[in-house]
Amino acid sequence: MYLHGTSKINEKGHLEIGGCDVTDLAKEFGTPLYIVDETLVRQRAREYVEAFKASGLKFQVAYASKAFSVMAMCAIAEQEGLSLDVVSDGELYTALQAGFPVERIHFHGNNKTPDEINMALDAGIGCFVVDNFHELALLNALAGDKGKKVNILLRITPGVEAHTHDYISTGQQDSKFGFDLGNGSAKKAIQEAMDLSNLNILGVHSHIGSQIFEVEGFRMAVDKVAAFAVSIREELGLTFKVINLGGGFGIRYVEGDTPLPISDYVGAITDAIKTNFANANYPLPEIWVEPGRSMVGDAGTTLYTVGTSKHIPGVRKYIAVDGGMTDNPRPALYQSKYEAILANRANEKAEETVSIAGKCCESGDMLIWDLDLPKAESGDLLAVFCTGAYNYAMASNYNRIRRPAVVFVKDGQADLAVKRESLDNIVCNDVIPARLQKSPLAK
């Protein structure tokens, strides 16, 4: 059993997180329930900041809010001195409502709408990460309409293929994101941006993928980005002030996952930056990174109540819980793997191998295959680890199932961060057109 952060098994044999017995949390808040270990989130943030401070380089650590965007998380990011990466008007609105400093907000996305851009311009955010030629022209025009000049990074694809799932690889040449280095579009984008009077080019952004367990891909990305920076200075006379290397730093979900310490990732990046730019006699740029999963992933645990079971002799035993793909679609989408325990019987030995099924009317709604557990009974509590990233963020109302509550736990205190959805929430945006409000059968 691998426990993360402040998680431990207490004297009652119950899982405890942040000093809170999860059986008590289930009674108070119900299940399914997302539990966030606040101490571990803050620890991860400080590990990034301290690693960059040790490098001596100027830096920004921007939390990639797409991993888990709620106002409480924005508040923690602000308190820990982080910047914030947003990718939609909803994420931007969340940050603004949380009072996050606008100058530390960076706006990403490959298809920002005019409304989203105008919202960000009106808010006065710190930087736009521009993804394509259409956006360059649109942002320049909209900024001009408001009499503003805005900071931008241009997202480039460096041609580095990280070892990750196809759907979460983003730095290779064949990607929906960014300007390609290999075919010349990145240089062309710089040239066009230099001619647009309402845009101030800070530098470039790259992101090579997610859930990466080695540093070589980051070194290669730095090599390519640095070479591009040098060529742009020589050919166009523009010196980049900022290099953004994105995120992608891996975490441990299951045995066999081998993430490196955060300091190793940061050290590899900063060493490569120093070497490349010093060799080129190029002013050291400010370095930005955008950790998301590695900031919150292993700080999250989802708590379920066991319901029914089905045993197929010689084939499999299914245990069903009161959540599933509506609160964690990653197993269905990415074939992601998780570890779990019976949280109310955590000291008991495993007696059987079972597969954990969700409650959706969907055969693909499986959370974990072939999990060794004590003999689970209806009413037991199942805790699934490492659900802090891309679980609540990707949750849905499929089958009109309500999204769970979120609690932050720290030093024995549990605080509600997101209320459980009500049945009224499910229908609050529904409208029955007037022509349908009286059934023809009633005539």
C-alpha positions in Angstrom: 0.0 0.0 0.0 1.5 3.3 -1.1 0.2 6.3 0.8 0.7 9.9 -0.4 1.2 13.1 1.6 -0.4 13.2 5.0 -2.4 10.0 4.3 -2.0 7.3 7.0 -3.9 4.4 8.6 -5.1 5.4 12.1 -5.5 3.2 15.2 -9.1 2.3 14.1 -7.8 0.9 10.8 -9.3 3.7 8.9 -7.7 5.8 6.2 -6.9 9.3 7.5 -6.0 12.3 5.3 -4.9 15.7 6.6 -5.7 14.5 10.1 -9.3 13.6 9.2 -10.7 10.1 9.4 -12.4 9.6 6.0 -15.2 7.6 7.6 -16.2 10.8 9.4 -15.9 12.7 6.1 -18.2 10.3 4.5 -20.8 10.7 7.2 -20.6 14.5 7.1 -20.3 15.2 3.4 -21.6 12.0 1.7 -20.0 10.0 -1.1 -18.7 10.1 -3.8 -16.4 12.7 -2.3 -13.2 14.3 -3.6 -10.7 14.9 -0.7 -7.8 17.2 -1.3 -4.7 17.1 1.0 -4.0 20.8 1.3 -0.7 20.3 3.0 0.6 18.2 0.0 -0.6 20.7 -2.5 1.3 23.5 -0.7 4.3 21.2 -0.4 4.4 20.6 -4.1 4.1 24.3 -4.9 7.0 25.1 -2.6 9.1 22.4 -4.1 8.8 24.0 -7.5 9.5 27.5 -6.1 12.5 26.4 -4.0 14.0 24.4 -6.9 13.9 27.5 -9.2 15.2 29.8 -6.5 18.2 27.5 -6.2 18.9 27.9 -9.9 19.4 31.6 -9.6 17.3 32.2 -12.7 14.3 34.5 -12.9 11.1 32.4 -13.0 7.4 32.0 -12.7 5.7 28.8 -11.7 2.2 29.0 -13.2 -0.3 26.4 -11.9 -2.1 24.8 -14.9 -5.6 25.2 -13.6 -7.1 22.9 -16.2 -6.0 20.1 -13.9 -8.3 21.2 -11.1 -10.0 24.6 -11.3 -12.0 25.7 -8.3 -11.8 29.0 -6.4 -10.2 27.4 -3.3 -7.3 26.1 -5.5 -6.9 29.5 -7.0 -6.6 30.9 -3.5 -3.9 28.4 -2.6 -2.0 29.2 -5.8 -2.1 32.9 -5.0 -1.0 32.4 -1.4 2.0 30.3 -2.6 3.1 33.0 -5.0 2.2 31.1 -8.2 1.0 32.4 -11.5 -2.1 30.8 -13.1 -2.6 29.3 -16.6 -6.2 29.4 -17.8 -7.6 28.0 -21.0 -11.2 29.2 -21.1 -13.5 32.0 -20.0 -14.8 29.6 -17.3 -11.3 29.1 -15.8 -10.6 32.8 -16.2 -13.9 33.7 -14.4 -13.0 31.3 -11.6 -9.7 33.0 -11.1 -11.2 36.4 -11.2 -14.0 35.5 -8.7 -11.3 34.1 -6.4 -9.5 37.4 -6.5 -6.4 36.0 -8.2 -4.0 38.8 -9.3 -4.7 39.4 -13.0 -1.1 40.3 -13.9 -0.2 36.7 -13.0 -2.8 35.1 -15.3 -1.7 33.6 -18.6 -4.4 32.7 -21.2 -3.8 29.6 -23.3 -6.0 27.8 -25.8 -5.9 26.9 -29.5 -9.3 28.4 -30.3 -9.9 31.4 -28.1 -13.2 33.1 -29.1 -13.5 36.9 -29.5 -15.7 37.0 -26.4 -13.0 35.2 -24.4 -10.2 37.4 -25.7 -12.3 40.6 -24.9 -13.0 39.3 -21.4 -9.3 38.7 -20.8 -8.4 42.1 -22.2 -11.0 43.8 -20.0 -9.6 42.0 -17.0 -6.0 43.1 -17.9 -4.4 39.7 -17.7 -0.6 39.4 -17.8 0.0 37.4 -20.9 -1.7 35.7 -23.9 -0.1 32.5 -25.2 -0.9 32.7 -28.9 -1.5 29.5 -30.7 -2.1 30.3 -34.4 -2.0 33.0 -37.1 -5.8 33.7 -36.9 -5.4 34.4 -33.2 -2.4 36.7 -33.8 -4.5 39.0 -36.1 -7.7 38.7 -33.9 -5.9 39.6 -30.7 -4.1 42.5 -32.3 -7.4 43.9 -33.7 -9.3 43.5 -30.4 -6.5 44.9 -28.3 -6.3 47.9 -30.7 -10.1 48.4 -30.4 -9.5 48.9 -26.6 -6.3 51.0 -27.0 -4.2 48.3 -25.4 -0.9 46.7 -26.1 -0.7 43.2 -24.6 2.1 40.8 -23.8 2.2 37.5 -25.7 4.2 34.3 -26.0 4.0 32.3 -29.2 3.3 28.6 -28.7 5.7 26.5 -30.7 5.9 22.8 -31.3 9.5 21.7 -31.0 9.1 18.3 -32.6 9.9 16.4 -29.3 7.7 13.3 -28.8 7.5 12.6 -25.0 6.8 9.1 -23.8 3.1 9.5 -23.0 -0.4 8.7 -24.2 -1.2 9.8 -27.8 -4.1 12.0 -26.6 -1.8 14.0 -24.2 1.2 14.4 -26.4 1.5 17.9 -27.6 5.0 18.8 -28.6 5.4 16.6 -31.7 5.1 18.0 -35.2 1.6 16.5 -35.8 -0.3 18.4 -33.1 -3.3 20.7 -33.0 -1.3 23.1 -30.9 1.1 25.8 -31.9 3.5 27.0 -34.6 5.8 24.3 -35.9 9.5 24.8 -35.7 10.4 22.3 -38.4 8.3 23.8 -41.3 9.1 27.4 -40.7 5.7 28.5 -39.3 7.2 29.5 -36.0 9.6 32.0 -37.6 6.8 33.3 -39.8 4.6 33.8 -36.7 7.4 35.8 -35.0 7.8 38.0 -38.1 4.1 38.7 -38.3 3.8 39.4 -34.6 6.7 41.9 -34.8 4.7 43.9 -37.4 1.5 44.0 -35.2 1.5 47.2 -33.1 -0.7 46.0 -30.3 1.4 43.0 -29.4 4.5 42.8 -27.2 6.4 39.6 -27.8 7.9 38.3 -24.5 9.1 35.0 -25.9 7.9 31.5 -26.7 6.1 28.6 -25.1 6.4 24.9 -25.7 4.8 21.9 -24.0 5.9 18.4 -24.9 3.3 16.2 -23.2 2.0 14.9 -19.9 2.9 12.3 -17.3 6.6 12.3 -18.3 9.1 10.3 -16.1 12.4 11.4 -17.6 14.3 14.6 -18.2 15.7 14.0 -21.7 12.6 15.3 -23.4 12.8 18.5 -21.5 16.5 18.9 -22.3 15.8 18.3 -26.0 13.0 20.9 -25.9 15.3 23.5 -24.3 18.0 22.7 -27.0 15.5 23.3 -29.8 13.9 26.4 -28.3 17.2 27.9 -27.4 18.5 27.4 -31.0 15.3 29.0 -32.3 15.8 32.0 -29.9 19.4 32.5 -31.1 18.3 32.3 -34.8 15.5 34.8 -34.3 17.9 37.3 -32.6 20.4 36.9 -35.4 17.9 37.1 -38.2 15.2 39.4 -36.9 16.9 41.3 -34.0 14.4 40.1 -31.4 15.7 38.9 -28.0 13.3 36.7 -26.0 12.8 37.7 -22.4 10.8 34.6 -21.5 11.0 30.9 -22.3 8.0 28.9 -21.1 8.6 25.1 -21.0 5.1 24.2 -20.1 4.4 21.2 -17.8 4.1 17.5 -18.1 6.0 16.4 -15.0 4.8 12.9 -14.0 3.4 11.5 -10.8 3.0 8.0 -9.3 -0.4 6.6 -9.9 0.5 2.9 -9.6 3.5 0.6 -8.9 5.8 0.9 -11.9 5.3 4.7 -12.3 8.7 6.3 -11.7 8.4 10.1 -11.4 11.5 12.0 -10.6 11.8 14.5 -7.7 10.5 17.9 -8.8 14.0 19.3 -8.2 15.4 16.9 -10.8 13.0 18.1 -13.5 13.7 21.7 -12.6 17.4 21.2 -12.4 17.5 19.6 -15.8 15.6 22.5 -17.4 17.6 25.2 -15.7 20.9 23.6 -16.4 20.0 23.2 -20.0 18.9 26.8 -20.2 22.1 28.1 -18.7 24.3 26.0 -20.9 22.5 26.8 -24.2 22.1 30.5 -23.6 25.6 31.0 -22.1 27.2 29.3 -25.1 25.3 31.6 -27.4 26.2 34.7 -25.4 22.5 35.3 -25.1 21.0 37.1 -22.0 19.5 34.5 -19.7 15.7 34.6 -20.1 13.1 34.3 -17.4 11.9 30.7 -17.2 8.2 29.8 -16.8 6.8 26.4 -16.2 3.1 25.2 -15.9 2.7 22.2 -13.5 -0.8 21.0 -13.1 -1.0 17.2 -12.4 2.2 17.2 -10.4 0.8 20.0 -8.2 -2.5 18.4 -7.3 -2.7 14.9 -8.7 -1.4 12.8 -5.7 -3.0 15.2 -3.3 -6.5 14.0 -4.3 -8.4 11.0 -3.1 -11.9 10.0 -4.2 -14.1 8.2 -1.6 -16.9 5.9 -2.7 -19.5 3.7 -1.0 -19.6 0.1 -2.1 -23.0 -1.0 -3.4 -23.7 -4.2 -5.3 -21.5 -7.0 -6.5 -21.6 -9.6 -9.2 -19.6 -12.8 -9.3 -19.1 -14.7 -12.6 -17.5 -18.0 -11.5 -14.2 -18.6 -13.3 -14.3 -15.1 -14.9 -14.5 -12.1 -12.6 -16.1 -10.5 -9.6 -17.4 -7.0 -10.0 -17.8 -4.5 -7.1 -20.0 -1.5 -7.9 -19.5 1.9 -6.3 -21.7 5.0 -6.2 -19.6 7.0 -8.7 -17.7 6.1 -11.8 -16.9 7.7 -15.1 -18.9 10.7 -14.3 -16.4 11.7 -11.6 -13.4 10.0 -13.2 -13.5 9.5 -17.0 -9.7 8.9 -17.3 -9.9 5.1 -17.2 -12.4 5.1 -20.0 -10.6 7.9 -22.0 -6.9 7.0 -21.4 -7.0 3.5 -19.9 -5.6 5.1 -16.8 -4.8 3.0 -13.8 -5.3 3.7 -10.1 -4.7 2.1 -6.7 -7.4 1.8 -4.1 -8.1 0.4 -0.6 -11.1 -0.2 1.6 -10.8 2.9 3.6 -12.8 1.7 6.6 -10.9 -1.7 6.8 -7.5 -0.6 5.6 -5.5 -3.0 7.9 -7.3 -6.1 6.7 -5.5 -8.5 4.3 -6.7 -8.9 0.7 -8.9 -12.0 0.2 -10.0 -11.6 -3.4 -9.4 -10.0 -6.7 -12.2 -7.8 -7.9 -12.9 -5.1 -10.6 -14.4 -1.8 -9.6 -17.4 -0.8 -11.7 -19.1 2.6 -11.8 -22.8 3.1 -11.6 -23.4 4.5 -15.1 -25.5 2.7 -17.7 -22.4 2.1 -19.7 -20.3 -1.1 -20.1 -17.1 0.9 -20.3 -17.7 2.5 -16.9 -14.9 0.7 -15.1 -12.6 2.4 -12.6 -10.1 -0.3 -11.8 -9.5 -3.8 -13.1 -8.2 -6.7 -11.0 -7.8 -5.0 -7.6 -6.8 -7.1 -4.5 -9.1 -6.2 -1.6 -10.6 -7.7 1.6 -14.0 -9.2 0.9 -16.0 -6.0 0.3 -19.5 -5.6 1.6 -22.2 -3.2 0.7 -21.6 0.0 2.7 -17.8 -0.3 2.8 -15.8 2.8 1.7 -13.4 2.6 -1.2 -10.7 5.2 -1.5 -9.1 5.7 -4.9 -5.8 7.5 -4.7 -4.2 10.2 -7.0 -7.5 11.7 -8.3 -6.6 15.3 -7.7 -5.9 16.1 -11.4 -8.4 15.7 -14.3 -11.1 14.1 -12.2 -13.3 16.9 -10.9 -12.0 18.9 -13.8 -13.4 16.4 -16.3 -16.5 15.3 -14.4 -19.8 15.3 -16.1 -23.5 14.8 -15.6 -23.8 11.8 -17.8 -26.9 9.8 -16.8 -27.8 13.0 -15.0 -25.6 12.0 -12.1 -24.8 14.9 -9.8 -21.1 15.9 -9.5 -19.6 15.2 -6.0 -18.6 17.6 -3.3 -14.9 18.6 -2.8 -13.4 19.1 0.6 -9.9 20.4 1.5 -8.4 18.8 4.6 -5.6 20.1 6.8 -4.5 19.6 10.4 -7.7 17.8 11.3 -10.0 20.3 9.7 -12.2 19.6 6.7 -13.6 22.5 4.7 -16.1 22.4 1.9 -14.6 23.8 -1.3 -17.3 22.7 -3.8 -20.9 21.8 -2.8 -22.4 18.6 -4.0 -24.7 19.3 -6.9 -28.4 19.1 -6.1 -31.1 17.7 -8.3 -32.2 21.3 -8.9 -28.7 21.9 -10.3 -29.3 19.1 -12.9 -32.4 20.8 -14.4 -31.6 24.5 -13.6 -30.7 25.3 -17.3 -33.4 23.2 -18.9 -36.2 25.0 -20.7 -39.4 23.3 -22.1 -40.4 25.3 -25.2 -43.9 26.6 -25.0 -45.1 24.4 -27.9 -44.1 21.3 -25.8 -45.6 22.3 -22.5 -49.0 20.9 -23.4 -49.0 17.3 -24.6 -51.0 16.7 -27.8 -52.4 13.6 -26.1 -54.2 15.9 -23.6 -56.4 17.3 -26.3 
